[in-house]
Amino acid sequence: RQVIAGNVIEVYHYQEDIAHNFKKFDCTDKKIPPENFQEEDEESEEEIKKRSLQRSKIRLRRLVNANNKELNKFITLTYRENITDISKTNKDFEKFKKRLKYNLKKENKTLKYIVVLQFQKRGAIHYHCLMNCGYIPNKKLNRIWRHGFVKINNIDNIDNVGAYVVSYMSNDFKNIEHKNRYLHSHNLKKPVVIKNDSKVAELLNDLKDEHLAYETEYDTEYFGKVNYKQYKT
């Protein structure tokens, strides 16, 4: 399988075919003491949340890399007060987005964005925003945001913008619902997933050794060993 997201290409080689009979766990098994069953279930739920967080990071990284040429402005929005209510801050961000859209409309631009939510050490929420808003003076952005400090980051020299943005994603998988981990507009390019073996082999012929940025191998429960390679073109 091959995933193309901007200039980053990921290749997965599976040892086994991706088609197996999954074993079902029998919760009526008499060998499991009833007092231990709930603990096993709680551990399983935590593992599920961890895997969900990891999948969110992978999806976010690919989405960023697929759009990083156009989303070239990285902005951090903070609160002067210690606001910790996600529902409130998301409403504030929606209002900020509407005001920003109004400003961009004058330039005949349509707003595109990817936003990551993060907690500061004091507990306050802030937003890391990757946008296509072009040049806007910091003072003007502060007036549009209205809730605190605005910082504009230079990402021109970042080699893998997707990995950079993912590093800001909150790891608090217990208290943050997956729908709040990151937000994005619906007018973005999507990563391309190729599952046809012959097509993957054809595309691999165009890649050179110097394009290989990372390689690893890991075991999976159902697919055996998986060889993973990441190329940057």
Secondary structure in CASP SS format (residue, H / E / C, confidence):
PFRMAT SS
TARGET T0000
AUTHOR 0000-0000-0000
METHOD secondary structure of the structure
MODEL  1
R C 1.00
Q E 1.00
V E 1.00
I E 1.00
A E 1.00
G C 1.00
N C 1.00
V E 1.00
I E 1.00
E E 1.00
V E 1.00
Y E 1.00
H E 1.00
Y E 1.00
Q C 1.00
E C 1.00
D C 1.00
I C 1.00
A C 1.00
H C 1.00
N C 1.00
F C 1.00
K C 1.00
K C 1.00
F C 1.00
D C 1.00
C C 1.00
T C 1.00
D C 1.00
K C 1.00
K C 1.00
I C 1.00
P C 1.00
P H 1.00
E H 1.00
N H 1.00
F H 1.00
Q H 1.00
E H 1.00
E H 1.00
D H 1.00
E H 1.00
E H 1.00
S H 1.00
E H 1.00
E H 1.00
E H 1.00
I H 1.00
K H 1.00
K H 1.00
R H 1.00
S H 1.00
L H 1.00
Q H 1.00
R H 1.00
S H 1.00
K H 1.00
I H 1.00
R H 1.00
L H 1.00
R H 1.00
R H 1.00
L H 1.00
V H 1.00
N H 1.00
A H 1.00
N H 1.00
N C 1.00
K C 1.00
E C 1.00
L C 1.00
N C 1.00
K E 1.00
F E 1.00
I E 1.00
T E 1.00
L E 1.00
T C 1.00
Y C 1.00
R C 1.00
E C 1.00
N C 1.00
I C 1.00
T C 1.00
D C 1.00
I H 1.00
S H 1.00
K H 1.00
T H 1.00
N H 1.00
K H 1.00
D H 1.00
F H 1.00
E H 1.00
K H 1.00
F H 1.00
K H 1.00
K H 1.00
R H 1.00
L H 1.00
K H 1.00
Y H 1.00
N H 1.00
L H 1.00
K H 1.00
K C 1.00
E C 1.00
N C 1.00
K C 1.00
T C 1.00
L C 1.00
K C 1.00
Y E 1.00
I E 1.00
V E 1.00
V E 1.00
L E 1.00
Q E 1.00
F E 1.00
Q C 1.00
K C 1.00
R C 1.00
G C 1.00
A C 1.00
I E 1.00
H E 1.00
Y E 1.00
H E 1.00
C E 1.00
L E 1.00
M E 1.00
N C 1.00
C C 1.00
G C 1.00
Y C 1.00
I C 1.00
P C 1.00
N H 1.00
K H 1.00
K H 1.00
L H 1.00
N H 1.00
R H 1.00
I H 1.00
W H 1.00
R C 1.00
H C 1.00
G C 1.00
F C 1.00
V E 1.00
K E 1.00
I E 1.00
N E 1.00
N C 1.00
I C 1.00
D C 1.00
N C 1.00
I C 1.00
D C 1.00
N C 1.00
V H 1.00
G H 1.00
A H 1.00
Y H 1.00
V H 1.00
V H 1.00
S C 1.00
Y C 1.00
M C 1.00
S C 1.00
N C 1.00
D C 1.00
F C 1.00
K C 1.00
N C 1.00
I C 1.00
E C 1.00
H H 1.00
K H 1.00
N H 1.00
R C 1.00
Y E 1.00
L E 1.00
H E 1.00
S C 1.00
H C 1.00
N C 1.00
L C 1.00
K C 1.00
K C 1.00
P C 1.00
V E 1.00
V E 1.00
I E 1.00
K C 1.00
N C 1.00
D H 1.00
S H 1.00
K H 1.00
V H 1.00
A H 1.00
E H 1.00
L H 1.00
L H 1.00
N C 1.00
D C 1.00
L C 1.00
K C 1.00
D H 1.00
E H 1.00
H H 1.00
L E 1.00
A E 1.00
Y E 1.00
E E 1.00
T E 1.00
E E 1.00
Y E 1.00
D E 1.00
T E 1.00
E C 1.00
Y C 1.00
F C 1.00
G E 1.00
K E 1.00
V E 1.00
N E 1.00
Y E 1.00
K E 1.00
Q E 1.00
Y E 1.00
K E 1.00
T C 1.00
END
